[in-house]
Amino acid sequence: MNIRFPYQVDHKGRTAQCDQERHITDLIEQVLFTSPGERVNRPTFGSGLMQLVFQPNSMELAATTQFLVQGALQQWLGDLIEVNTVDVNSEDSSLYVTVEYTIRQTQETKVASFKKEV
């Protein structure tokens, strides 16, 4: 079993745990929404996605965002998953990210969707 993210306490007062599939989804979320420099011992960890939210919307920004997110996921989670596609959309004050990936250990293809209010 793996520790849940964000950190939680279960109904028995112990550290909440989750299965491998949920753990990978939690790890993807951490990479997506952590800004480089935010982690003291890993200053390059993260995707920088949140800084791009405030840029003017354009085709170039969409391509840059997709490239940035896919690169960060491959760098930090490449031993666990293979990233198939990344789709990033910004609507009003919300950021929507959908990642299709294959879990290397089981060869299962999964889709994870995330929404972040900015």
N, C-alpha and C positions, 0 to 999 in steps of 0.2 A: 504494500500500500504506500501511497505518497501523501505528503502534506498538502492540504487545500490552500489555494491562493484566491483572494487575500486570506491571511491567517484567520482561522475561526476556531471556536471551541465547540465541541459536540455536546449532545444532551447529557453525557456523563461527566462533563467538565474536563475532558481531555482534548488534546490537539485533534482537530478534525482531519480525517483522511479521505482519500478518494482513490478510484481505480486509475489505471494507466491512461485510458482514453481521456478522462476528465483532467488528469494531470497535464497532459499534452496541451489541451485547450487552455488551461490556466497559464502554461508557459508561453504560449503564443500571445495571449493577452498581455503578459508582462513585457514581452519584447516590443509589442506594438505601442504600448502606451507609456513606456519608460523613455525619458529623454536622455541622450548621452550626457554624461556629467552628473546625473542624478544619483548614481550609485558610487559611494566613496571608494570601494575596493575594485570596482569595475567601471572606470570612467568612460569606456567606449560602449558599454552595454546599452541597448535600446535601438530604436529605429529613427528617431527624430520626426516622427509623424506629426506630433502635436504642434511643432513649429510651422509646418506647412499649411495648417488649417487656416491661418490668417492671411495667406497669400491670395492674390486675385485668381479666380477660377479660370482655367484655360486647358487646352489639350496638352500643352507642354507640362503643366503642373500635374495633371493626371498621370502622364507617362513617368514623370520624375518620381511621384509618390509611389506608384506601383513598383518601379525599379528599386527605390529605397527600401520599401517594406520587404520585398522579396529577398533582397540582399541581406538585410538584417536577420530575417528568419533563417536563411541558409547558413549564415555565419554562426548564429547562436544555437540553433536547433537542428542543424544539418545532420547530426548523428542520430537524431530521433525521427525526423520527418523529411520527406521530399516535397517541396512546395510545387504544386501544379499550376495554380492560378491565384492571383490576388486582384480583388476588385475594391476600389476605394471611391466612395461617393460622399460629397458634402452637400447637405440640404439644410438651409436656415442655420441653426446653431448646433446641428448634430453632424457627427462624422460616422459613416457606416463603412465597415471593413468586412469583406467576406474573403476567407482564405480556404481554398481547396487544397488538401494535402494528402499524402500517403504515409501511413505509419510504417517505417522501415521494418520493424520487428514482425508485424503481422501482415503487411502488404494490403491493409484495408485503406480505402479512400474515404476521407471524411471531409465535411464542410463545417467550418466554424464561422459564425457571424457575430460581430461586435458593434455596439453603438456607444458612442462617447459624446456627451453633451459638452460643448465648449463655451 
